[in-house]
Amino acid sequence: QVQLVESGGGLVQAGGSLRLSCAASGHSFNYYVVGWFRQAPGQEREFLTTISQNGGSTHYADAAKGRFTVSRDNAKKSVYLQMNNLKPEDTAMYYCAAKRAILSDFPKVHPESYDTWGQGTQVTVSS
């Protein structure tokens, strides 16, 4: 089992960029699919993107396509979310999640598909 800690959130003006990090501890991180989600107050948790165990495959929600990029560095046990051209509607708590899976079990887009979650990092975009 791995544990996850997100970082990199903050306050940014519209049009700005942030890079979120998801640092894992534990063993066998390279066997885990990792996803990014966000949740705004009063709204359901929203899928953004997911990356396969070796980083060779990615999948994005429409809300993330073209502005967000996911990557991972298994040697550092980390996954990153680069967010560009941020908009006020991107304001939310951002979470990374992980699930140990076989290579063919990808993508995972539903929150219930993941069994390990970080505590979240807040992103606030001002207009």
URNOR-V250070 format. One record per residue. N is the residue number from 0. RES is the residue in one small letter. SS is DSSP state (hx for helix, st for strand, lp for the rest). PHI is phi in radians with two decimals (* if undefined). Layout:
n=N res=RES ss=SS phi=PHI
n=N res=RES ss=SS phi=PHI
This chain:
n=0 res=q ss=lp phi=*
n=1 res=v ss=st phi=-1.90
n=2 res=q ss=st phi=-2.04
n=3 res=l ss=st phi=-2.16
n=4 res=v ss=st phi=-2.36
n=5 res=e ss=st phi=-1.58
n=6 res=s ss=st phi=-2.71
n=7 res=g ss=lp phi=1.81
n=8 res=g ss=lp phi=-1.26
n=9 res=g ss=st phi=2.87
n=10 res=l ss=st phi=-1.77
n=11 res=v ss=st phi=-2.46
n=12 res=q ss=st phi=-1.37
n=13 res=a ss=lp phi=-0.96
n=14 res=g ss=lp phi=1.60
n=15 res=g ss=lp phi=-1.44
n=16 res=s ss=lp phi=-2.30
n=17 res=l ss=st phi=-2.49
n=18 res=r ss=st phi=-2.13
n=19 res=l ss=st phi=-1.56
n=20 res=s ss=st phi=-2.11
n=21 res=c ss=st phi=-2.23
n=22 res=a ss=st phi=-1.73
n=23 res=a ss=st phi=-1.87
n=24 res=s ss=st phi=-2.17
n=25 res=g ss=st phi=1.98
n=26 res=h ss=lp phi=-1.91
n=27 res=s ss=lp phi=1.08
n=28 res=f ss=hx phi=-1.01
n=29 res=n ss=hx phi=-1.25
n=30 res=y ss=hx phi=-1.69
n=31 res=y ss=st phi=-1.85
n=32 res=v ss=st phi=-1.34
n=33 res=v ss=st phi=-2.16
n=34 res=g ss=st phi=-2.19
n=35 res=w ss=st phi=-2.02
n=36 res=f ss=st phi=-2.32
n=37 res=r ss=st phi=-2.47
n=38 res=q ss=st phi=-2.52
n=39 res=a ss=lp phi=-1.61
n=40 res=p ss=lp phi=-0.96
n=41 res=g ss=lp phi=1.36
n=42 res=q ss=lp phi=-2.08
n=43 res=e ss=lp phi=-1.31
n=44 res=r ss=lp phi=-1.16
n=45 res=e ss=st phi=-1.98
n=46 res=f ss=st phi=-1.24
n=47 res=l ss=st phi=-2.02
n=48 res=t ss=st phi=-2.87
n=49 res=t ss=st phi=-2.53
n=50 res=i ss=st phi=-2.33
n=51 res=s ss=lp phi=-1.28
n=52 res=q ss=lp phi=-1.02
n=53 res=n ss=lp phi=-1.75
n=54 res=g ss=lp phi=1.40
n=55 res=g ss=lp phi=-1.34
n=56 res=s ss=lp phi=-2.25
n=57 res=t ss=st phi=-2.36
n=58 res=h ss=st phi=-2.55
n=59 res=y ss=st phi=-2.17
n=60 res=a ss=lp phi=-1.31
n=61 res=d ss=lp phi=-1.00
n=62 res=a ss=lp phi=-1.15
n=63 res=a ss=lp phi=-1.82
n=64 res=k ss=lp phi=-1.09
n=65 res=g ss=lp phi=1.52
n=66 res=r ss=lp phi=-2.06
n=67 res=f ss=st phi=-1.94
n=68 res=t ss=st phi=-2.35
n=69 res=v ss=st phi=-1.78
n=70 res=s ss=st phi=-2.63
n=71 res=r ss=st phi=-2.57
n=72 res=d ss=st phi=-2.30
n=73 res=n ss=hx phi=-1.17
n=74 res=a ss=hx phi=-1.12
n=75 res=k ss=hx phi=-1.74
n=76 res=k ss=lp phi=0.90
n=77 res=s ss=st phi=-2.40
n=78 res=v ss=st phi=-2.20
n=79 res=y ss=st phi=-2.17
n=80 res=l ss=st phi=-2.25
n=81 res=q ss=st phi=-1.52
n=82 res=m ss=st phi=-2.10
n=83 res=n ss=lp phi=-2.03
n=84 res=n ss=lp phi=0.86
n=85 res=l ss=lp phi=-1.18
n=86 res=k ss=lp phi=-2.13
n=87 res=p ss=hx phi=-0.96
n=88 res=e ss=hx phi=-1.25
n=89 res=d ss=hx phi=-1.45
n=90 res=t ss=lp phi=-1.08
n=91 res=a ss=st phi=-3.11
n=92 res=m ss=st phi=-1.51
n=93 res=y ss=st phi=-1.89
n=94 res=y ss=st phi=-2.17
n=95 res=c ss=st phi=-1.84
n=96 res=a ss=st phi=-2.50
n=97 res=a ss=st phi=-2.41
n=98 res=k ss=st phi=-2.60
n=99 res=r ss=st phi=-1.24
n=100 res=a ss=lp phi=-2.67
n=101 res=i ss=lp phi=-1.40
n=102 res=l ss=lp phi=-1.04
n=103 res=s ss=lp phi=-1.36
n=104 res=d ss=lp phi=-1.57
n=105 res=f ss=lp phi=-2.66
n=106 res=p ss=lp phi=-1.53
n=107 res=k ss=lp phi=-2.06
n=108 res=v ss=lp phi=-2.03
n=109 res=h ss=lp phi=-1.76
n=110 res=p ss=hx phi=-0.95
n=111 res=e ss=hx phi=-1.22
n=112 res=s ss=hx phi=-1.38
n=113 res=y ss=lp phi=-1.94
n=114 res=d ss=lp phi=-2.10
n=115 res=t ss=st phi=-2.32
n=116 res=w ss=st phi=-2.30
n=117 res=g ss=lp phi=-1.46
n=118 res=q ss=lp phi=-1.50
n=119 res=g ss=lp phi=1.70
n=120 res=t ss=st phi=-2.39
n=121 res=q ss=st phi=-1.45
n=122 res=v ss=st phi=-2.07
n=123 res=t ss=st phi=-2.18
n=124 res=v ss=st phi=-1.99
n=125 res=s ss=st phi=-1.64
n=126 res=s ss=lp phi=-1.56
